[in-house]
């Protein structure tokens, strides 16, 4: 019970601006002290030097002490909140690109597939792989390779819809889960993404700008194949998108291939 109350109070304080949180803590301290002073006066022996002096002391002293303490406490709470948010982000997102990580994408895909299965809705998954990324990485260095990955991630964020999940799947591979999307819609969206990736450029030490193209494979959910367990459906979709992506590479790279 005490832990629950403490968490609720902490959450309430963090919702307030710093000055308001400090004022709330200091005001509560003063109110409690003044209440105690009045209780002693009314129910106890009272004060020989008068109630007015006792009330002044009971108001000023708690305010002087509690205000700086409250400022420190609120600052610590905000720092803890930032660290907690950072830890959650690191646990669910790729540290380099800021995209969702493999585990987060898998969990979301399972939920999306389950919704599609229950509602008879379409769903598509795409697997994007940067063309000749290793050659660019070896030629220009890992820093440029990392910049290319970040540029690709940014192109994904600009292109996909809010309902889509984009995750770094491994190395230079990115998976995109597209709920409520049929094969034609997925193909159109991935063509826009392919163009966005091809247009992305990063600077290299010589002052030039380099980029990569992408080969993208798309697999669509087939309702007749959807049955529990959902994880096996997702694995099948990723494997199918992976084969389609290699079809795109064999066909010349920088293209979108839709799995049959």
C-alpha positions as CSV (number, residue, x, y, z in Angstrom):
1,X,0.0,0.0,0.0
2,X,2.8,2.4,1.0
3,X,4.7,1.6,-2.3
4,X,1.6,2.3,-4.3
5,X,1.0,5.6,-2.7
6,X,4.6,6.6,-3.1
7,X,4.5,5.7,-6.8
8,X,1.3,7.7,-7.3
9,X,2.7,10.7,-5.6
10,X,5.9,10.5,-7.6
11,X,4.0,10.3,-10.8
12,X,1.9,13.3,-9.8
13,X,4.9,15.4,-9.0
14,X,6.6,14.5,-12.3
15,X,3.5,15.7,-14.2
16,X,3.9,19.2,-12.7
17,X,6.4,21.8,-13.7
18,X,9.4,21.9,-11.3
19,X,8.3,25.1,-9.6
20,X,4.8,23.7,-9.1
21,X,6.1,20.5,-7.7
22,X,8.4,22.3,-5.3
23,X,5.6,24.6,-4.2
24,X,3.3,21.6,-3.6
25,X,5.9,19.9,-1.4
26,X,6.7,23.0,0.5
27,X,3.0,23.9,0.9
28,X,2.2,20.5,2.2
29,X,5.1,20.7,4.8
30,X,3.8,24.1,6.0
31,X,0.2,22.9,6.2
32,X,1.2,19.8,8.2
33,X,3.3,21.9,10.6
34,X,0.6,24.6,11.1
35,X,-1.9,21.8,11.6
36,X,0.2,20.3,14.3
37,X,0.7,23.7,16.0
38,X,-3.1,24.3,16.0
39,X,-3.7,20.8,17.4
40,X,-1.3,21.4,20.3
41,X,-2.9,24.7,21.0
42,X,-6.5,23.5,20.9
43,X,-6.2,20.0,22.3
44,X,-3.0,20.3,24.3
45,X,-1.5,22.7,26.8
46,X,-1.3,25.6,24.4
47,X,1.6,28.2,24.1
48,X,2.8,30.5,26.8
49,X,4.1,33.1,24.4
50,X,1.0,33.1,22.3
51,X,-0.4,31.3,19.3
52,X,0.6,33.9,16.8
53,X,4.4,33.4,17.4
54,X,3.9,29.6,17.2
55,X,2.1,29.9,13.9
56,X,4.7,32.2,12.4
57,X,7.5,29.8,13.4
58,X,5.5,26.8,12.2
59,X,5.0,28.5,8.8
60,X,8.5,30.0,8.2
61,X,10.7,27.2,9.4
62,X,9.2,24.4,7.3
63,X,9.1,26.6,4.3
64,X,12.8,27.5,4.6
65,X,13.8,23.9,5.1
66,X,11.5,22.1,2.7
67,X,11.8,24.4,-0.4
68,X,15.5,23.6,-1.1
69,X,15.0,19.9,-0.1
70,X,12.0,19.7,-2.4
71,X,14.0,21.2,-5.3
72,X,16.7,18.5,-4.9
73,X,14.1,15.7,-4.5
74,X,12.2,16.8,-7.7
75,X,15.5,17.0,-9.6
76,X,16.4,13.5,-8.5
77,X,13.0,12.2,-9.5
78,X,13.3,13.7,-13.0
79,X,16.8,12.3,-13.4
80,X,15.5,8.9,-12.4
81,X,12.6,9.2,-14.9
82,X,15.0,10.1,-17.7
83,X,17.3,7.1,-16.9
84,X,14.2,4.8,-16.7
85,X,13.0,6.0,-20.1
86,X,16.5,5.6,-21.5
87,X,16.8,2.0,-20.2
88,X,13.4,1.2,-21.7
89,X,14.5,2.7,-25.1
90,X,17.7,0.7,-25.1
91,X,15.8,-2.5,-24.3
92,X,13.3,-2.0,-27.1
93,X,15.3,-0.1,-29.8
94,X,18.5,-0.5,-31.8
95,X,21.1,1.8,-30.3
96,X,22.6,2.9,-33.6
97,X,19.6,3.6,-35.8
98,X,16.9,4.2,-33.2
99,X,14.6,1.7,-34.9
100,X,12.8,-1.0,-33.0
101,X,15.0,-4.0,-32.3
102,X,14.3,-7.6,-33.4
103,X,12.5,-8.6,-30.2
104,X,10.2,-5.5,-30.3
105,X,9.3,-6.1,-33.9
106,X,8.6,-9.8,-33.3
107,X,6.2,-9.0,-30.4
108,X,4.4,-6.3,-32.4
109,X,4.1,-8.5,-35.5
110,X,2.6,-11.3,-33.4
111,X,-0.1,-8.8,-32.2
112,X,-0.7,-7.5,-35.7
113,X,-1.0,-11.0,-37.2
114,X,-3.4,-12.0,-34.4
115,X,-5.6,-8.9,-35.2
116,X,-5.5,-9.7,-38.9
117,X,-6.4,-13.3,-38.3
118,X,-9.4,-12.4,-36.1
119,X,-10.7,-9.7,-38.4
120,X,-9.8,-11.3,-41.7
121,X,-7.7,-8.2,-42.5
122,X,-4.7,-8.1,-44.9
123,X,-1.1,-7.8,-43.6
124,X,2.3,-7.6,-45.4
125,X,5.9,-7.9,-44.3
126,X,8.9,-6.5,-46.1
127,X,12.6,-7.3,-45.7
128,X,15.0,-4.6,-46.9
129,X,18.7,-5.2,-47.5
130,X,21.2,-2.6,-48.5
131,X,22.9,-3.4,-51.8
132,X,26.7,-3.9,-51.7
133,X,26.8,-2.5,-48.2
134,X,29.8,-4.5,-47.1
135,X,31.8,-3.1,-50.1
136,X,30.9,0.4,-49.1
137,X,31.7,-0.3,-45.4
138,X,35.2,-1.8,-46.4
139,X,35.9,1.0,-48.8
140,X,35.0,4.0,-46.7
141,X,35.2,2.7,-43.1
142,X,32.7,1.7,-40.4
143,X,31.8,5.2,-39.5
144,X,30.4,5.8,-43.1
145,X,28.7,2.4,-42.9
146,X,27.0,3.4,-39.7
147,X,26.0,6.7,-41.3
148,X,24.5,4.8,-44.2
149,X,22.4,2.6,-41.8
150,X,21.2,5.7,-40.0
151,X,20.3,7.4,-43.2
152,X,18.4,4.4,-44.3
153,X,16.6,4.3,-41.0
154,X,15.6,7.9,-41.4
155,X,14.3,7.2,-44.9
156,X,12.1,4.5,-43.4
157,X,10.8,6.7,-40.7
158,X,9.9,9.4,-43.3
159,X,8.2,6.9,-45.7
160,X,6.2,4.4,-43.7
161,X,2.9,5.0,-41.9
162,X,2.4,5.5,-38.2
163,X,0.8,2.0,-37.9
164,X,3.7,0.3,-39.5
165,X,6.6,-1.2,-37.4
166,X,10.1,-0.7,-38.7
167,X,13.0,-2.6,-37.1
168,X,16.6,-3.4,-37.6
169,X,16.5,-7.1,-38.2
170,X,20.3,-7.7,-38.3
171,X,23.3,-6.1,-39.9
172,X,22.0,-4.0,-42.8
173,X,18.6,-5.7,-42.9
174,X,15.4,-3.9,-41.9
175,X,12.0,-5.5,-41.5
176,X,8.8,-3.6,-42.0
177,X,5.4,-4.9,-40.7
178,X,2.5,-3.4,-42.5
179,X,-0.9,-4.1,-41.0
180,X,-4.1,-3.6,-43.1
181,X,-2.0,-3.7,-46.3
182,X,-2.5,-5.9,-49.3
183,X,0.3,-6.9,-51.7
184,X,-0.5,-4.0,-54.1
185,X,-0.4,-1.4,-51.3
186,X,2.8,-2.9,-49.8
187,X,4.5,-2.9,-53.2
188,X,3.6,0.8,-53.7
189,X,4.8,1.8,-50.3
190,X,8.1,-0.2,-50.7
191,X,8.7,1.4,-54.1
192,X,8.5,4.8,-52.4
193,X,10.9,3.6,-49.7
194,X,13.3,2.2,-52.3
195,X,13.4,5.6,-53.9
196,X,13.9,7.3,-50.6
197,X,16.8,5.0,-49.7
198,X,18.4,5.5,-53.1
199,X,18.2,9.3,-52.7
200,X,19.8,9.3,-49.2
201,X,23.5,10.4,-49.1
202,X,26.1,10.7,-46.4
203,X,29.4,12.6,-46.5
204,X,32.8,10.8,-46.6
205,X,36.1,12.3,-45.4
206,X,37.0,13.3,-49.0
207,X,34.0,15.6,-49.1
208,X,32.0,13.5,-51.5
209,X,28.6,12.1,-50.8
210,X,27.9,8.3,-51.1
211,X,24.7,6.3,-50.8
212,X,23.3,2.8,-51.2
213,X,20.4,1.3,-53.0
214,X,18.1,-1.3,-51.5
215,X,16.6,-4.6,-52.5
216,X,13.2,-5.3,-50.8
217,X,11.2,-8.5,-50.6
218,X,7.5,-8.4,-49.7
219,X,5.4,-11.3,-48.4
220,X,1.7,-11.0,-47.8
221,X,-0.4,-12.8,-45.2
222,X,-2.6,-15.6,-46.7
223,X,-5.7,-15.9,-44.4
224,X,-6.0,-19.6,-45.3
225,X,-2.6,-20.2,-43.8
226,X,-3.2,-18.3,-40.6
227,X,-3.8,-20.4,-37.6
228,X,-2.3,-20.6,-34.1
229,X,0.5,-20.5,-33.2
230,X,1.0,-17.0,-34.5
231,X,4.9,-17.1,-34.1
232,X,5.2,-19.8,-36.8
233,X,3.1,-17.5,-39.2
234,X,5.5,-14.6,-38.6
235,X,8.6,-16.8,-39.1
236,X,7.1,-18.1,-42.4
237,X,6.4,-14.5,-43.6
238,X,9.9,-13.3,-42.8
239,X,11.4,-16.4,-44.6
240,X,9.2,-15.7,-47.6
241,X,10.1,-12.0,-47.7
242,X,13.8,-13.0,-47.4
243,X,13.5,-15.3,-50.5
244,X,11.8,-12.5,-52.4
245,X,14.5,-10.0,-51.4
246,X,17.2,-12.4,-52.8
247,X,15.1,-12.6,-56.0
248,X,15.4,-8.8,-56.2
249,X,19.1,-9.0,-55.8
250,X,19.5,-11.7,-58.5
251,X,17.3,-9.6,-60.8
252,X,19.8,-6.7,-60.6
253,X,19.3,-5.1,-57.1
254,X,17.6,-1.7,-56.3
255,X,14.1,-3.2,-56.8
256,X,11.1,-4.5,-55.0
257,X,10.1,-8.2,-55.4
258,X,6.7,-9.5,-54.3
259,X,6.6,-13.1,-53.2
260,X,4.2,-15.3,-55.1
